[in-house]
Amino acid sequence: MTDDDPYLARLRTICLALPGAVEGSSHGRPVFRTTKAFVSYRYGPKGGEHRPDHTLVVLPDPEDEAALRADERFFVPAYLGSAGWLGTDLSDGGATAPDAVDWAEVAELVEASYRRTAPARLVRELDAGEAPA
């Protein structure tokens, strides 16, 4: 991955603002984690040859999962889909510029995934509005 990817730059800002979040790499893809991953970037759909360049993969809130699965923008990612993770192409196949992405929606998806994977003490820090450690 290059640091000049504008989608990744915006995603990085959202993810690293969360308490205890760090960026790493898994299988050559950017991953954001605390003790467990909560976001993967550039991960393709299950069983598909097409690998979108600007995909976001998250573990959604169980209350939102059915609605997200019904939304045609979301897909079941390879390997992670069986554990409940969902993906979406932020660029809509290249049709959507970074500034046109609903980054508030992305932030909500990221936070929901973070809440499902982060240790309880970090979620408490988030809820308390404390600055990241």
HELIX and SHEET records of a PDB file:
HELIX    1   1 PRO A    6  LEU A   16  1                                  11    
HELIX    2   2 PRO A   62  ALA A   70  1                                   9    
HELIX    3   3 GLY A   81  ALA A   83  5                                   3    
HELIX    4   4 PRO A   98  ALA A  100  5                                   3    
HELIX    5   5 TRP A  103  THR A  117  1                                  15    
HELIX    6   6 ALA A  120  ALA A  128  1                                   9    
SHEET    1   A 6 VAL A  22  SER A  26  0                                        
SHEET    2   A 6 ARG A  29  ARG A  33 -1                                        
SHEET    3   A 6 ALA A  37  TYR A  41 -1                                        
SHEET    4   A 6 THR A  55  VAL A  58 -1                                        
SHEET    5   A 6 LEU A  86  ASP A  89 -1                                        
SHEET    6   A 6 PHE A  74  PHE A  75 -1                                        
END                                                                             
